[in-house]
Amino acid sequence: MALGARSQDVLTLVLKEASALLLTGILIGTTLAILAERGLAAVSSTVGNVNSRSSSDPLIIVGAPLLLGVLALFACYVPGRKSTKLDPMTALRHE
């Protein structure tokens, strides 16, 4: 903002960077979770029957990362919003 960026540009930048990290983490985590579940199910037949829902249920595979993604974006939005309210000169003095 000290170099001329608008507050909306700063917030967009913070959320865009968070989204890129978030999507990468969700893709890697979901892939590893599916592979681990299949590997454990091959070793033990009780892994697939832990509860009434299967761990390969599409609602769980899509819903859990979606919920965590929304919470992570909210967790990035709050500090990003606070950074738009900060006076640029005050921030530069503390650096």
Secondary structure, DSSP 8 states (H G I E B T S, - for coil): -TTS--HHHHHHHHHHHHHHHHHHHHHHHHHHHHHHHHHHHHH-TTSTTSSSS-TT-HHHHHHHHHHHHHHHHHHHHHHHHHHHHS-HHHHHHH-
